[in-house]
Amino acid sequence: MIAVMIEAEVTENETDRVLHALREQIISGVKAGGDRLVERTIAQELEVSRVPVRQALRQLKLEGLVDQRARSGWRVHEMTASDVADLHEVHRAFDILANRQAALRRTASDLAELRAAADACAAAVLESDVIALRDAGFRFRASVIASAHDAILDEVQSALRSRMRQLIFALADTGRVVALYEAIYESIERQDADAAEFAITAFLGAFRSSKRARILESLKTGDLAALRSPFLADAVEDPQDHIEQYAPDFMRVLPALRRQILRGDRRPGDALAERALSAEFDVSRLPIRQAVEALVNEGLVSPGTSRAPARVRGLTASEAEDLLEVCLTLDALSARLAAHRPTPADIAGLKRLLREEEQLAARGDADRLLEKVFEFRHRLHLMSVNQVVLTIDRIVDSRFRLMISRAPFAELALTAHRLLIDAIEHRDPTLAEAIFRELLSPPGRRELLLSADTPAG
């Protein structure tokens, strides 16, 4: 038994080492988009077995750096122009949230780290070191996110961090960089959330202007190749190429366990022992293990160790508040994007869901009404036509359901949905976004949701 425990811990350490090595090789361009990733070759290069390599590749797939295809195995993901656009849309919304929260929550030690990162940016500009400037800029952004002290936001940013590092462009006017970083730092130092939002908006606007300038200059000189990042390709993926190597009973066990947790049949702290669950569902232990891993990724379960089983987790008060901020930001962004060019089928689908919500509300069927509210929410995310929005939704959806299932959210959402459909039908992105942002503005509404019984694990 002791030998098995030691072996499991060694495998976990090796997985972390392989994960770090592969991630850095992909981000730095050593392994380029489209390159095959052969488990046996990587295992030989890093002197490990194939088990930690496979585990690392699965994590990199969640981060969007690796694809798994039916006919060609693992490959480095080739970023398309659509990927870049999706990331930039999400980047703006969540960086504004991070800067506002950092201004309100930062500590003295946070300010010291921000100051050091800003100084590193200034030093890189003086030395005309573009690589150092990129790294210092990424450090500054990471420091702002850390200063927000928002566990859910940090989790979302962690999932996107690798892809974001591929999109750090240098400003054409490097001298302006220092002033922009200083503006962000000073607003956070003063704890002025509005100024922090204005500063990051100006910062992101400068990047857009710089990109436009490079495009126009390249058109004049004819040097279009200069625009191409080593991480940017015009690849078009076949959806049929993606496969998931799950055990046959996985898709039966996962929704059943998730439903039990959301309904409260399994409470925070309850153990999810593989042997007991295997007997309960009458399946082998592999689909149980895979289902528990999926629930860990969804945030509903705390991972187990070689000595203890995984356990159901709940939300602390601070996690619930952070989750609400992140989900409102995500939904407001989705509403804005959905209102740009909705199709008649999109509008018809939203109106159908609204009618079903109203019928369920009239019958007092709270459980089915909540399911329909989340169906409306998911359709809105699909209408954003942004894959990163869907990635973030997968990270937070189950926990948001857990929190909302114990609060009177469906009635509030029903009112918002009526107004939202009208805004989207009239193609008013600003109003569509404002409807979600104002959803919890009236006094007492936010407190009503956050005071709901959501026990911590």
Secondary structure, DSSP 8 states (H G I E B T S, - for coil): -HHHHHHHHHHHHHHHHHHHHHHHHHHHTSS-TT-B--HHHHHHHHT--HHHHHHHHHHHHHTTSEEEETTTEEEE--B-HHHHHHHHHHHHHHHHHHHHHHHHH--HHHHHHHHHHHHHHHHHHHTT-HHHHHHHHHHHHHHHHHHTT-HHHHHHHHHHHHHHHTT----S-HHHHHHHHHHHHHHHHTT-HHHHHHHHHHHHHHHHHHHHHHHHHHHHHT-GGGG--TTB------GGGB-----TTHHHHHHHHHHHHHHTSS-TT-EE-HHHHHHHHTS-HHHHHHHHHHHHHHTSEE---SSS-EEE----HHHHHHHHHHHHHHHHHHHHHHTTS--HHHHHHHHHHHHHHHHHHHHT-HHHHHHHHHHHHHHHHHHTT-HHHHHHHHHHHHHHHHHHTTTTHHHHHHHHHHHHHHHHHTT-HHHHHHHHHTTT-STTHHHHHHTS-----
